[in-house]
Each structure stands twice: as C-alpha cells, then as structure tokens.
C-alpha cells in the first residue's frame, strides 16, 4: 500500500478556524471516499496543546511546530492557516512559526497558505518573485509590504511551483480540492465536493467574489436582485438609474466605491453568476442558458466568461460537474 501523504496544518493563537477545518474536512473526506488513508493529517502550533481560534473556540494541536517540522519531507504538504490581524501580527515574530516555515520551504514537497497565512510565508523572503494571492481585502497591503511578490487579488488560489496560496476563508476548501485532484484525479475531488455539498468548485482563475458578495450596500444589493429577476432586460445606464432612483453620476460613483467595478461590468457579473448556476445545476443547452441569463447568444456569453473567468462556458461545465447530456 502506498505511503500516505503527510499534511501538516500550522495554527497559532488567533487563527481563523475555517482556514483549518475547511481544508481538513476535504482531506478527511478523501480518505473516506478512497476507503484508505491517502492523507496523514497533523495539526501543529508553536507549542502543542489547546490553541484559541479567532472565534474563541480552541483546537488541540497534537504537535509542536518543532516536532511537526521533523515530519516534513518530499511526500508532505505544509499548510499555514490565516487569522485575524492581531494573531497574524504576533505569529510573524514567533520564532517557532518562522522556523517551521523555513523548514517547510527547505524540505516539504509543497508549501501552502490559506487567506492571510500568505503574510507568514512571505515574512522571510521565501515568496519573493512568486505569484500569490490572499483575501481580497488584504491583497493591496500584501503587495505593499512585500513588493517582490506578484499578488493576484482576484484569484481563488494560485500555484507557483511548490507554493500554493489561497484567498479568504472558504477558498481553503477550493485549495484542498485542487490539491486532492493534483494528487489523485478529478473524480475523487468531485466525490469529495459532492459529499461536502460543495457543488460549485471554483477554479483558480475565477474571480474571487461573486456579484452577491461584491454587493454589500442596500442599493447595490437591490440592483443585483433586480437584474437576477429579469436578466434578459436591457440593463442600460438609464434602466439602472431608474431602478435605484439615482443619477448616472451617482450610479457610477456607487459602482466604483461599493462594487469596485463599472455599472456594465456589474451587470455582466450578475449574469455570469446566474449562468454558472444553470451550467452546473441543469442540463440546459449552453445557448439556452445564454438567452435565459441575458447574454442573447452563445458567443456573447463565451466572451464574457473568458473575460471574467478565463474559461468558456463549456469548459466551466466540464470542469465543475459530472458529464451531463444536454437537452435537445
């Protein structure tokens, strides 16, 4: 029987709980789906024992960082969790944390981070010259602190050689599924996703947040809801202004400030979100999906998907679902 791949999660006081438990659940599910131990999962901290997360719930770390570092080798992956700012700031200067990361880059087959864990990996120059990502709210700060990095703020996860970095919180699940697929195959990754009801596996080149998440204020949520209710409508600037009862200038300012995009790009993003759901969850033909979501033609939807996600609708369906027979 093949030797299990060792996964070592490094946590510290103030770490984000889901940065640990999300990926951990995926690797555990892979073991169950395969009916054997594909992954030997370990949790480490500067000192072994209970470690309080940012939510207050404590996790028992079975290994100290020093003991866990001794387990690292070519058949291992070290994953550093992110956390709230005070916890990350303290961990940046924690000698045992940095010693573990030094050893990981020297000995482990892969080194990964979730969310603000990228800051910890970058602390001593290990990521200089690498393409990386982190939580979208922290991307500009990461680039400012570490100018030698190539930060990709819209990525769900980024692979650069042996280094894998992911965006905020639930993106750690996407990262784990990608690692499982790399180690084994797409069928196992999809089986794990289905077991955990992660029915939309987002690719590494996909925009990090959907129109729903980008729409944080009352006005932009109202606009998103109106577009979802009638995506086939001609959503001109005038139509958007009528919906929100604002002037074109106010609309433009709202989109730039709250949604960091133009009005037209926001409409396209909402339509893409609708199309992604239909592509994954239904057997509708792609041209039918294009019409239902307001793109009009298959070709226009193709161009929008390539512009926003870097894949065609056909590739998106093939990548994120089991094979589907389209409706006649």
WOZI-V15533 format. One record per run of one state. SS is the DSSP state (H for helix, E for strand, C for the rest). FROM is the first residue (numbers start at 1). LEN is the number of residues. Records with the same first field share a line. If there is no record, write none. Layout:
BEGIN
SS: FROM-LEN  FROM-LEN
END
This chain:
BEGIN
C: 1-4  11-4  16-1  35-4  46-3  54-4  62-1  70-6  81-2  84-1  93-2  108-2  115-2  123-8  133-6  146-4  152-5  161-2  167-4  184-2  196-15  215-3  230-7  245-3  259-4  282-4  293-5  309-4  321-8
E: 5-6  15-1  39-7  49-5  58-4  63-2  76-5  83-1  110-5  131-2  150-2  157-4  163-4
H: 17-18  65-5  85-8  95-13  117-6  139-7  171-13  186-10  211-4  218-12  237-8  248-11  263-19  286-7  298-11  313-8
END
